């Protein structure tokens, strides 16, 4: 019990102070867990990061779950997730409540920040994930399909097809480090968790037409979004936009506002789901949304750890993941065009302000949460 309490306190501290997105979170984890507390070696940590990049889901949250697993078993994994996620969940629930009870015309400044942040994410991901002609073809194909075929299944099918193309044509031969600490769960338990992941991934959409309950709809939509995210937390944006804006469950304006606010809080970007759940169904909706969107990440990271050494030796399998990653660059670019840019940019001044924000992010490395504060001030003064 003492060890679990220690895991919670350390992860909660990180959840309160980890600004800057998934890459920055991994730096905070390295400093806290590896260098300061020495809960695992640098090599074990790098292997855990590699596994989180290999799997769909929020990379930093999965690394935190994995560290909790190595430190305190399955309960340690859950406790680590709760500690790291709770601060941003509470802040976004409060913001969702506030936004539904107060007139907020000034949030336009927040939307302009969101435009810049997503643009930066696309540029950064392009540099990291588009490294060959096949990557570029897949990204452009995904961009075109998602823009021209507006359907809830378009992104799922595009990611699946991109993975097949990557499996066939993208070959990654770089050898992976062989050493990693043995996971404190058996392969049998891992197989059960992975089976549960796929059972829910297939079963929830299949049952959804016959289960017209609000809580079930939230579980199905958030689980599907959380299970199909490759390439970082920003990629969850277009998936959630399809599930909740295009389906009419929430307005595009509220969606973009919440995404902008998510940049101002510490912790994982996936807690954007907490805001959406709050806007749709209050506090119970926020709780359901948070659990549902993070559940795939938990099932995958804990279930895959006993098999990791065997899986990461297949170059074609890593090629499939590279293909899926290239597709999400195109999907995110499509979401940037619509609804983010089309619903936010109203005049030339908006273009100038967004461009300045983007310059601040890329050239001066100003933290996103500071830009959010500036954007709010601009919104109050201008709008």
C-alpha positions, 0 to 999 in steps of 0.5 A, a space after each residue: 500500500 505504501 508503494 502504491 501511495 508513493 506511485 500516486 503522489 509522484 504521478 500526481 505531482 507530474 500531472 500538476 506540472 507537466 506542460 508542453 505535450 507528450 514529448 515534453 512529458 517524456 522528458 519530465 518522466 525521464 528526469 523524475 523516474 529514471 534520474 531522480 528516483 531510479 525506479 527503472 534504468 535508462 535502457 528500460 525506459 527507452 524500451 518502454 518509450 519505444 513500445 508506447 510509440 509502437 502502439 496506438 494511444 497517448 504515448 506519455 500516458 502509456 509510458 506512465 502506466 508502464 512505469 506504474 506496472 513495473 513498480 507496483 503491478 496492475 494496481 500500480 499502473 492504474 494508480 499511476 494513470 489516476 495521478 497523472 490524469 486527475 489534475 487536467 481532468 478536474 480543470 477541464 471539467 471546471 472549464 466545461 461547467 464555466 463555459 455553459 453558465 457564462 457568456 464567453 464571446 472572448 473565446 475566439 482568441 482561444 480558437 486562434 491559439 488552437 489554429 496555431 497549435 494544430 498547425 505546429 503539430 502537423 509540421 512537427 509530425 511531418 518532419 518526423 513521420 514523412 521520410 519517404 515517397 511512400 509516407 508522402 503518398 499515404 499522407 496525401 491519400 489520407 488527406 484527400 479521402 477524409 476531406 472528400 468522404 465525410 463519414 464516421 468510418 472514413 478515418 478508420 478505413 484510411 488508417 487500416 489501409 495505410 497500415 496494409 500499404 506500410 506492411 507491404 512497401 515500408 521496410 524498417 530494418 533497424 534493430 531494436 535493443 533486446 534487453 528490457 525488464 520482465 513485466 510483472 504479469 504473465 503472457 496469459 494475462 497479457 493475452 486476455 487484456 489484448 483480446 479484451 481490447 479487440 473484443 471491445 473495438 469490434 463489439 462496441 460499434 456492432 452493438 451500438 445501433 441496438 443500445 441507444 443509451 447516452 452512456 453507451 454512446 459515449 463509451 463507444 465513441 470515446 473508446 473507438 477514438 482512443 483505440 485508433 490514435 497513432 502519432 501523438 495526442 493531437 491526432 485524437 482531435 480529428 477522431 473526436 471531431 468526427 464522433 461528436 461534431 459531425 454527429 451533432 452531439 456538440 457544436 464546432 465552436 464548443 469543440 474548438 474552444 475546449 481543444 484550445 483550453 486543453 493546451 493551457 492545462 498540464 497532463 495528457 491531451 487526451 483529457 480533452 475527452 473530459 471536457 467533451 463529456 462534461 459538455 454533453 452529459 455533465 460530470 458523469 459524462 466527463 467520468 465516462 469519457 475519461 475512462 473510455 478514451 484511456 481504456 484502450 491505452 491501458 489494455 494495450 500497454 499492459 497486455 503487450 509488455 510480456 510480448 514486446 521483445 518478440 513483436 518488435 523484431 518484425 520489420 514489416 510490422 513496424 512498417 505497418 505502424 509507420 504507414 498508419 503514422 503517415 496516414 494520421 498526418 494527412 488526417 490531422 491536416 484535414 481536420 486543420 482545414 475543416 473545421 478548425 480553420 474554416 470555423 475560426 478564421 473570419 478575416 485577415 486579422 485572424 490570419 495574422 494573429 494565428 501566424 504570429 502565434 505559430 511563429 512564437 511556438 516554432 521560433 521562440 518556443 513559447 509554451 502553449 499555456 502562455 499563448 493560451 493566456 495571451 489568446 484569452 487576453 486578445 479575445 477579451 480586448 478584441 471580441 
